């Protein structure tokens, strides 16, 4: 940035005194990164609460007498159904209202519902509690994406969104390692309570630290009247590149969640790794590999776009990494003789698998107007979570149950390998997206 956000915005629409004071605050780099850091910590909390159930899988399955398919529903469908259903109306609210307040309320709800997971006595009660976690988390990412795009300029947007997206693997790291310790020292119910409570403090910090930024602040775009709901949906549908992008992300997430949600159970069931070792080894490998891959994906895509002056590189990065990840993932599942070697080899597929998220979110924001960004993210995440998180773990679990009579414990291994091959389908849609996205970005609303 040149002299700061406030100076850049002076060429756009006039700001009220209150908005100008906020723009001045965001012109200070330390405050921009403080807000980005706090939003990232919130996203870590989001994924801790969402993912801790995976390392607790064996204990929950044994205690509540569940099948793999039922566990797949708890770790995926129970959360994803309501998350995707509420995500779009909440994003519409975020495009019209105060995004900071929405995020604060969302954190409080998902944290309280995570605590209630620890009180569940059967499948139905745990399903409903996970349903409640999804209610809260539906209000997390779309307004946060919108804020990040408003406080960082276009040439830094994918990198900033990649820092925010570190919350995915930061949450997996904290939730897996912490959950393994808690379940070993106490039980799975205590683990839910302990990981849920800190979010209530985070909700307060968001409310009183983050200032609601003016729309389009970082790029001096005028804040026009909010478009109608159907106008936004029609614009997204007309963008052929977005149709392919959203479906590619959905299939990418299908593999990520279908494989990742069952990886702790795979290491314990197939390789007989102790829970505490699963927490440490899998948590650290998946967390560190994913953190590195997510940041690298945003950084390299911004760099390649700037070097070639071609925004198609945002999608090419996702396409390339998706194909590279396939053989490494199959290697981890099918060829490694022990759980420890399998989890070490998992570093590469999780690294390459993390490249896609930030450039795909950034591409979505380039396709729409400033009052459409939360909705754009919500529609992208609707597809990503409904198909990816909702169906990925559930169908992987169903295939595992189907293969168990023939293959025993190895059924889960083969079910996860079949899931990995969906990445081939995913890559086709990334490729088709590259053919039209540059033109669609050029036709985005001013």
N, C-alpha and C positions, 0 to 999 in steps of 0.2 A: 504494500500500500504506500501511497505517497506521503501525505502529511497527516493522515488519519481519516477515519470514517466520517467524522463531522464535516471536514473540509470537502470530501468527495460528495457528500449529500447536498451540499449547498447548491449544486447545479440542478437538483431535482426539485420536487415540490417543497414549498415552504413548511417549516416545522413550527409547531407551537413551542412556547418557552419550555414546557415540561419535556416535550420530545427532544428539543435541542439539548437540554441538560443530560438526557439519557444518551443521545448521540455523542456528546462530549465525553461521557463516561466510557463508552465503547471505543472512542478514539485512542484510549490508553491501552496498549497491548496487554498489560498485566491483567486488566479487568476482563478483556475479551477471553483470555486464556483461563482466567478464574471461572468464568461462566461455562466455557467449554469443559473444563475439568470437572466442575460440579455436575453438569449434565452427563458426563461420562461415568462418574461415580453412581449416579442414578441408574444409568443403563447397566452397570455392573450389578447393582441391587436387583434390577429387573431380571437379569439372567440367573443370578444366584437363586432367586425365588422360583424361577421357571425350571431350572435344570437340576437343582439339588435332589429331586426325586429320582434321578437316574442312578446315582451312586447308592441310593437307599433301596434300589429295586429288589434285590434278593430278600431283604428283610420284610419289605411290604408284601411281596408275593407270598412269602411263607406265612406271615402273620394273618393276612386277610384271605389266603387261599385263592389266589388269582391265577389266571392263565397269562401267557405272553401277550395274547391279543388284548386282554383287559388292561394289562400294564401299558401296552402301546396306546390304548385309548386315554389312560390317565396322564401319560407323559406327552400326548399329542392332541388328540381330538377334543378332550374335555376342555383344554385350554384354548385350542385354536378356534373352535366353533364360535364361542362368544367373542373372542379377540377379533376375529374377522368381521363378525356381525356388527359390533359396536365401533370398530375402528373408523369406518367411513363417516358416520354421524358425528363422532367426537372430533375427527379431523375437520369436518365442516364447521363445527363450533370453534376450533382453533384458528381457522382462516378468518373467522368473523370476530372472535373475542380475544381474551387475554390468555396467551399460551402459557405463561409462567404459572398462573393459578390452576390451569387445567393439569399441568404436570404435577404440581404439588398435591392436588386432590387424588390423582391417579396413584402416586407413590403410596399415599396413606391407605388407599383401598387394597392394593395388591399385597402390601405388607401385612395388613390385618388378616386378610384371607389366607396368607401363607401360615400364619400362626394357627388359624383354625384347622388347617390340614392336619396338625398334630393331634387334634381331638377326634378325628374320624375313626369310627368303629367298624366300618364295612366299605365295600366298593362304592355303593351309592353315595355315602356321606363324603368319601374322599373325592369322588367325581364332582360333587357339587362344590366342594371347597376349591378344587382346581378350576372349576368353572368361574368361581369368584375371583381367583387370581387373574384369570383372563379378562374379567370385567375391568379391573384396575389397569392392567398392562396395556389395554387397548388405547388408553389415553397418554401413553408414554412417548413413543418414538415420533409419530407424525408432527406434533407441535415442537418437539426438540429439533427435528430436522429443519423445520421452518426457521427456528431461531438461529441455528448455526448458519444457514444460508443467508440470513439477513446481517450477520455480524462479521462474516468473512467474505472477501471479494472473490469473484468467479475463478481467478487463477489459483486460488488457494482452497477452493471449496471441497474438492475431492479429498485433499489431504486433511482438512478439518473434519470432514465427515468420517474419514478413516480413523481419526483419533477418537471421535465419539463412538464409532463402531467397535473400538477395542473393548467396549463393555460386554460384547457377546462372549469373547474368549476370556476376558477378565472374570466374568461371572461364572463361566465354566470352571476356571481355575479355582476360584474361591469356594464355589459351591461343592466341587468334587473333593478337594482336599479337606475343607472344613466339614462337609457332610460325613466323609469317611471317619474323621476323628470323633465327631459327635456321636455317630451311630456305634462306634467301637467303645466309647466311654460311657454312653448312656443308652439311648435307643432312637429309633427313627422318628418317633413323635417329638422328642426333645430337639432333634435336629431341625425340624420345621419351625419350632417356636424360636429357637436361637437365631436362625438366619432371617426370620421375618421381622423381629423387633427393631433392628437398626433403621429400617426404612421409615419408621414413624419420625425419627429425628431428621432424616434426610428431607422429608416432606416440609418440615419447618424451615430448614436451611434454604430450600428452593424458594419458598414463599418470600423470605426476607432478604436474600442476597441477590437474586436475579432480577434485573430491571427489564421490563417488556420493551424490546427494541422497535423503532419505527419500521414499517414494512418496506423492503427494498433498500434499506439504509446503505448497505455496503457497496451497491453499484449505482446509487443515485437514481433508481427507477421510481417513477411516480406511483404513489399508492392510489390506484383507481378504485372506483366503487366495487365492492365484492361481487363477483359473478354469481349467477344462480347455480344451484346444485346440478341441474341437468345440463347447463351450459358447460360446466367443468367436465362432467362425465362424457358429454358429446365430443369435447375437444380431445380428451384422452383417447376415446375410441377411434377418432379420425386419424390419429397418429399411428400409422402402421408399425413404426419402429417400437412404440410403447407396447403394442399388443404382443409383439415377439419378445420384447424385453421382460415384460411382467411374467410371461409364461416360462421363459428361460430361468428367471430367478426362482419361480415356483418349483421347477424341476431340480434346480440346483439345491434348494432347501430340502426337497424330498430326499435327496441323497444325504445331505448333511445331517438332518435330524434322524432319518431312518438308520443311518450308520452310527452317528454319535450317541443317540439316546440308548442304544443297546450295547455300546462298546464296554461299559463297566460290567454289564451282565455277561457279555461274551468272554471277557477276561477271567471272570470268576467261574463260569460254568464250563467253558471249554478248556481253559488253561489252569484252573484251580488256583488262581492268584488270591491271596488274602485281601480282605476289604481294605485294610489300611494301606497295603501296597498299591491297590488299584487307585485309591485316592491320591497317593503321592505320585506314582509314576504316570498314570493316565492324566491326572489333573494337571501336572506340570507340563507334560508333553503337549497335550491338547491346548492348554492355556498359552504356553509360550509360542508354540507353532502358530496357533491362530492369531495371537496378538501380532506376531511378526508379519504374518501373511496379510492381515487386514490393513495394517499401516502401510506395508509395502505396496499393496494394490492401489491405495489412494495416491500415494506419493508417485509411483511410477506412471500412473495414468495422467496425473497433472503434468508430469515432466514430458511425457511423450506427446500430449496434446500441444503443449507449448513449443516443443521442438519441431513438430510437423505442421502446426497450425491446422489440426484436423481433429475434431471432437469425436470422430469415429473410434479413436484409440481408447476411449473409455470402455467401449464394448469389446474391442479386440483384446484388451487385457483379460476380461472375463472369459472370452472364448478360448484363448490360449491356455489359461490356467486350468480351465475345466477339463480339457483334453489331457494335459500333463498329469493331473491328479489320478486318473483312472488306473493306470498300471501300478502306481505306488499303493493305492488303496487295496487293490486285489492282492498284492503281495503281502500286505499286513494281515489280511484275513485268511488267505489260503496256504501260504508257503512258510510262514514263520513257525518254528517248532515249539517255542515256549512263549508264555504271555509277556515276559519281560522283553524279549526280542521283538515280539509283535507290537508292543506299545512304543518301543523306540522307533521302529520303522513307520509308525503312524505319524511321526513328526512331519514327513514330507507331504502326504496327502492333506493333512490339516493346514499346512502352510499354504499350499497352492489353492486349497478350497476357500481360503479367506480372502483371496484377491478381489472377488467379484463385488462385494457389498457396497463399498463406498463409491466406486465409479458408477454403479447402477443407480444409486440414490441421486448422485450428482447429475447424471444424465436426465433423470426424471424431472429434476428441478429446472434444468435448462429448457425443457420442453413446454413449461407452463408459465403463467404469470405469477407475480409476487403474492397474490391472494389465493393462489391455487396450490401452493407448495405442500401444505399439510395434507390436502386432499390427494395430491399426486403421490405422496409417500404412503398414504393410507390405502389407496387402490393398489399400489405396488405390493404393500405388505398384506393386503387382503389375499391376493393371489399367492404370495410367498408362504403365508401361514396356513391358509386353508388347504392348499395342495401339499406344501412342504411339511409343515408341522402337524397338520391335521391328519393327512393320509400317510406320510412317510413312515412314522413309527408304527401306526396301526397295521398297515399292509405288510410291513416287515415282520411284525409279530404274528399276523395271520399265516404268512408263508412259513415261518418257523414252526408254528403249531401243526401245519399241514405236513411238513417234512419230518417231524419228530418220530412218528412210528417207524420210518425207514432209516433215519440217520441218528436218532438219539440226540445227544448233546451237540453234535456237529450240525444239526438242523439250523441252529441260529447262525452258524458260520456261513452256510450256503445261502440262507435268506438274506443276510447282509451283503454278500457278494452280488446277488441278483439286483439288489437295490443300487449298488454302485454303478451298474451298467446303464442306469437311467441317465447318467451324465452324457451318454452319446446323443440321446434325444435332446437334452438340454443344449448341447453345443450347436445343434442344427438351428435352434431359435436364436442363439446369440449371433450366428453367422447371418441369418436373414435380417436381423436387426441392423447389422452394420451397413446394409445396402441402402437404407433410407433415413438413418438417424440424423445425418448431417443436414439434409434438406428439411427435416421436421424441426430441428433446433432453429434453423434460419427462419422458419415460419411461426415461431413461438410468439405469443402475445407480448406486446411491449410492456 
